[in-house]
Amino acid sequence: MSKPIAYIETSVVSYLTARQPRDVIVAAYQEVTREWWRAALTAFELVASELVRTEAGAGNERAARARLKALESATLLDITEDAEALTRRLLDQGALPRQAAADAAHIAIAVTNGVDYLVTWNFRHIANAAMRSQIEQVCREAGYEPPVICTPNELMESGHAEKTA
């Protein structure tokens, strides 16, 4: 049986490699991400995209190097014409606002590559309960089955539940 495929959105590698913050919520997200990552390396086939690589490589040079090093564990998916078309569709149909074009692209790349999970800490436009049903509807209308959009915490808990059941 093959491993489930998890698309790693940029926020995950950012939390994974960032310095310890003062904000206790962000610190908790970081710890969960690190714990999840250790388990995910063997439990999932980790994938990302050139878009994730580009975003991870931006900013502070030292932090960017750490993010890019973490991404070496992930296979990079191509940004295909199908993904570009689905990105436009997500934006045109209002599933995501125009200013969230990169977030729409992450979703479209994951969807068109048939991944099982899109793992993110982006609550604004991706792991957003209010937007999720519209995102899923647009994907299904385009002929795709959307992945489960979740945080590392949610995915870790589902894996934990399977082990203890």
WODA-V892600 format. One record per residue. N is the residue number from 1. RES is the residue in three letters. PHI is phi in whole degrees, -180 to 180 (none if undefined). OMEGA is omega in whole degrees, 0 to 359 (none if undefined). Layout:
BEGIN
[[N/RES/PHI/OMEGA] [N/RES/PHI/OMEGA]]
END
This chain:
BEGIN
[[1/MET/none/182] [2/SER/-81/180] [3/LYS/-75/172] [4/PRO/-65/182] [5/ILE/-99/180] [6/ALA/-120/176] [7/TYR/-83/181] [8/ILE/-95/177] [9/GLU/-80/189] [10/THR/-54/182] [11/SER/-61/181] [12/VAL/-68/179] [13/VAL/-69/176] [14/SER/-65/177] [15/TYR/-66/181] [16/LEU/-60/190] [17/THR/-107/185] [18/ALA/-70/174] [19/ARG/-69/181] [20/GLN/-64/180] [21/PRO/-89/175] [22/ARG/-83/181] [23/ASP/-69/185] [24/VAL/-68/179] [25/ILE/-69/178] [26/VAL/-62/178] [27/ALA/-61/178] [28/ALA/-66/177] [29/TYR/-60/179] [30/GLN/-62/182] [31/GLU/-64/177] [32/VAL/-60/180] [33/THR/-61/180] [34/ARG/-64/179] [35/GLU/-65/179] [36/TRP/-62/184] [37/TRP/-59/180] [38/ARG/-58/179] [39/ALA/-75/184] [40/ALA/-65/181] [41/LEU/-58/178] [42/THR/-106/185] [43/ALA/-86/185] [44/PHE/-131/165] [45/GLU/-89/183] [46/LEU/-87/177] [47/VAL/-132/174] [48/ALA/-145/178] [49/SER/-143/176] [50/GLU/-61/176] [51/LEU/-63/177] [52/VAL/-62/180] [53/ARG/-61/179] [54/THR/-63/180] [55/GLU/-64/181] [56/ALA/-67/181] [57/GLY/-83/181] [58/ALA/-88/175] [59/GLY/89/181] [60/ASN/-50/186] [61/GLU/-60/181] [62/ARG/-66/179] [63/ALA/-65/179] [64/ALA/-62/178] [65/ARG/-59/180] [66/ALA/-65/179] [67/ARG/-65/180] [68/LEU/-66/177] [69/LYS/-62/178] [70/ALA/-61/181] [71/LEU/-69/179] [72/GLU/-61/178] [73/SER/-76/185] [74/ALA/-107/172] [75/THR/-79/180] [76/LEU/-88/177] [77/LEU/-88/177] [78/ASP/-76/172] [79/ILE/-92/186] [80/THR/-88/175] [81/GLU/-62/178] [82/ASP/-62/179] [83/ALA/-66/178] [84/GLU/-64/179] [85/ALA/-66/179] [86/LEU/-69/175] [87/THR/-58/180] [88/ARG/-61/181] [89/ARG/-64/178] [90/LEU/-59/180] [91/LEU/-76/182] [92/ASP/-62/183] [93/GLN/-92/173] [94/GLY/76/177] [95/ALA/-67/174] [96/LEU/-135/178] [97/PRO/-71/182] [98/ARG/-53/182] [99/GLN/-70/178] [100/ALA/-105/183] [101/ALA/-59/179] [102/ALA/-66/178] [103/ASP/-66/176] [104/ALA/-61/179] [105/ALA/-66/177] [106/HIS/-57/180] [107/ILE/-61/183] [108/ALA/-62/179] [109/ILE/-64/179] [110/ALA/-62/183] [111/VAL/-63/185] [112/THR/-71/176] [113/ASN/-96/174] [114/GLY/66/179] [115/VAL/-72/181] [116/ASP/-84/184] [117/TYR/-135/169] [118/LEU/-111/186] [119/VAL/-100/187] [120/THR/-155/168] [121/TRP/-110/181] [122/ASN/-84/181] [123/PHE/-83/185] [124/ARG/-69/185] [125/HIS/-127/184] [126/ILE/-113/179] [127/ALA/-87/186] [128/ASN/-118/184] [129/ALA/-57/182] [130/ALA/-71/183] [131/MET/-98/189] [132/ARG/-56/184] [133/SER/-65/178] [134/GLN/-70/176] [135/ILE/-59/181] [136/GLU/-64/180] [137/GLN/-63/180] [138/VAL/-62/179] [139/CYS/-63/181] [140/ARG/-66/178] [141/GLU/-63/178] [142/ALA/-85/177] [143/GLY/95/181] [144/TYR/-118/171] [145/GLU/-97/182] [146/PRO/-71/175] [147/PRO/-74/171] [148/VAL/-74/177] [149/ILE/-93/186] [150/CYS/-155/174] [151/THR/-90/174] [152/PRO/-55/180] [153/ASN/-60/180] [154/GLU/-64/182] [155/LEU/-73/177] [156/MET/-66/180] [157/GLU/-65/179] [158/SER/-68/177] [159/GLY/-66/179] [160/HIS/-66/181] [161/ALA/-63/179] [162/GLU/-66/182] [163/LYS/-70/184] [164/THR/-95/182] [165/ALA/-77/none]]
END
